[in-house]
Structures are given as structure tokens and as C-alpha cells.
């Protein structure tokens, strides 16, 4: 009887220890899965660079607006005061060759600056304001149809230019009809982008 009782006690202890280890393993696996999911979701954001631009915000009290100034490429962009706290997201555009010898290959690329509304969330995105930056040579090659950008049958629309760069709006940038797309259209049509001449 003592052997049976001892066996039951040992069996019970082994079962408890094993169950505890199994729960820790499950918790560890669930934790690793959660971390992998977070990494995957952040990677799906196209490896963009998000910058806070508070240092370059100017609020105009009379007109109730906010101005984003990009000194690197030389332009300003006027936004409604409701955009205070916006973020700047840096991406790249790529141009594919239309020449027969290397058709489809990426032959040009450049920066694309997204001005992101402060209410934008990954689970509920809003329409960004995209600004493509081209050198004058790149813009001329695009106009001569030496390369194209994206699948749209039309090219980007020029918003303005300075001595070094041409600023343009991507074709079909708003075809997802995200919340805020109508406001973004009005902002762009208002002539919000102003080149800075050196």
C-alpha cells in the first residue's frame, strides 16, 4: 500500500511539473508568435521611414494653417490646422524602362514624401498626401516616355518645380478612396505646394 501511495504521489508531482512546463512552452510560443506578427505587420508598411516634423511646423494664426517646410528638396506645403501633429513618411518611387533593350527593368528611382494625417492608424488608415521628387533630367526622361511609373496609363502630375527638382502627384494616388481623400484633393488643388527658390 505504501508503494502504491508513493507511486501516486510521484505520478501527481510529475504530472504537475509536466503541465507547468507545457503551459510555459505554450506561453513562450504564443509570445514568439505575437512578436513575429508585429514584425510582419511593420514590414508590410514597405520599410518606410517615419519622421516627426514638429521642428519644421509653422502655425499661421491668421489663416489657421500649418506649413510643412522641406529644406532638403526646397518646398513648403500648407495644411489646414486640423493636420497639426502630422507625420512625414519617406518612401521611394521606381521607374521601369520602356526601352526595348531593357524593358521593365528599374532604371530610375527617387524619393516620395508622404504627409500623413495625425489621425492615421494602421487599422484605420487615412489618405496621405504623396509628393514625388524628380530631378529635372528624370522628369524630362519621364515626359519622353523613356520610363514609366506604376501601372496607370497616365504619368504623375506636376505640382511645382524649383531650380533643382520637380514635385509631382502620383497617378491614381487616391483610387483606394480612403477616409479623407476628398479633403486631400482640395488641399492639393488649393496650390498648397510652393517651391523654394535659392
N, C-alpha and C positions, 0 to 999 in steps of 0.2 A: 504494500500500500504506500509505503514511504517512497518507493521508486516511482510509482505512478504519480504521486503528488509532486515529487521533484521534477518529473518529466513535464507535467502540466505547467508548472511554474516556469521552467526553462523555455518551453514552447511559447508561452504567453509573452515572456520577455523578448524572445527572438522576433515574434510577430509584431510587437510594438515598435521595436527598433527598426525592423524592415519597413513597416508602414511609415514611420517618420522619415526615413531615407527616401522612400518613394515620393512623399509629398515635397521634400526639398528638391528632388530631381525635377518634379513637375513644375514647381515654382521657378526653378532655375531655367528650365526650358521655356516656360511662359515668359519670363523676364527677357531671355535672349531673343525670343520671337518678337516681343514688343519693341526691343531695340532695333532689330532688323527691319521691322515695319516702319519705324520712324526714319531710319536711314533711307529706305526705299522711297518713302514719301518725299523726303528732302531732295533725293537725287532726281525725282520726277520733275522738280522745279527747274530743270535744264541747267543745273550747276550755275545759277545766276549769282551775281554779286549784289547784295542789297546794302545800300548805304543810307545812313541817316543824313539828311541835308539841312539840319536845323541851323547850322552856321551860315548858310547861304540864303536864308529866308528873309525877305524884307516885307513887312506888312505895311500897306498904304492905308492909313486911317481914313482918308477922304473917300477913296474909291472902294474900300472894304475888300482888298485883294491881297494875294500873296504872290511874290515873284521868286521864281527859281532862277538862279544865275549859274550858268556853266562857263567858268572861265577857261577850262581846258580847250573847248571847241569854239567858244565865243558866241554865246546866245543867251537870251533871257526868255523866260516863259511865264506869262501872267496867269494866275489861277484864282478862282473865287476863294474867299476867306474860308469856306467850308472845307477846303483842301489843306488847311493848316495842319501840319503833322504828317504830310505826305512822305513817301519813301522814294528813293531812286534805285531802280533795278537795272543793272548793266548786263546786256546780252550782246550777241554778235549776229549780224546778218551775213549770209553767204550767197555769192553769186556763181551760178553754174554757166559754163561756156556754151555758147550757141554755134561755135566754130566747128566745122566738120572734123578737123584733126583731133580735137579733144572734147567733143560734145558731151555735156553732162558733168564734166569734172569741175570741182570748185576752183575757180580762177581768181576770185576776188572775195574779200570779206572786210567788214568794218564794224564799228560799234553801233549798237542800238540802245538808246536810253529810254527806259520806261518810267514815266511818272505815275506812281501808284497812290490811289486814294487812301486816306487814313483808315477807312472802314473796310478795306480789302482784307479778306480772311481766306485761308486755303480751302475751308469747307464752303465758303460763300464768296467767290471772287467777284470783283467789280472790273469794269472796263478800265484798262490802263491807257495812258497817253503815250504812244510809241513815237520816238523820233530817231530816224535812221540818219547816220552821219556818213557822208561821202566826201572824198577828195574831189576836186574839180575834174581830174583825169578819170576817176571812177565814174562820175556822173556822165561825162561825155561818152565813155565806152558803153554805159548802160543805154543812153539815148541812141547810140549807133547799133544797138542790139548785138553787141559782142558777147554779152552775158545776160542772164535773166535771174530774177529772184522769186522763188516760190512758184506755185502752180497757176497763179492768176494770169489771165491773158493780157492784163494791163500791168504797167510798172508802177513804182512808187510815185507819189505826187509831191512836187517841190513845195516846201513851206517857206523857204528863205535861203539866203546864202551870204557868206562874208568872203573875205579875200582868200581864205584857205579851204573852206568847207561848204558843202551843200547839205541842207537839212530837209528831210523828206518824210512823208507819211506812208507806211506800207500799204499796198493794195489790200483791200478786204480785211483790214485790221479789226473791224468791228462785226464781222459776219457771225460771231457766236451770240450776238445780241445779249451780252452780259448786262446786269444792272448797271446803270449809269452811262450806257453807250450814247444815249441822246444828249446828255449833258456834255460828254467829251466832244461830240460833233460840234456843238455850239461853241465850246471853248476854242477849238481849233479854227472854226470859221470866223471867230472874232479877231483873228490876227494876233493870237496870244504869243506866238514865237517872233522874237525880234533879234536879228543878228547884231553882234557887237563888232564894229569896225575898229581895227587897230590904228 
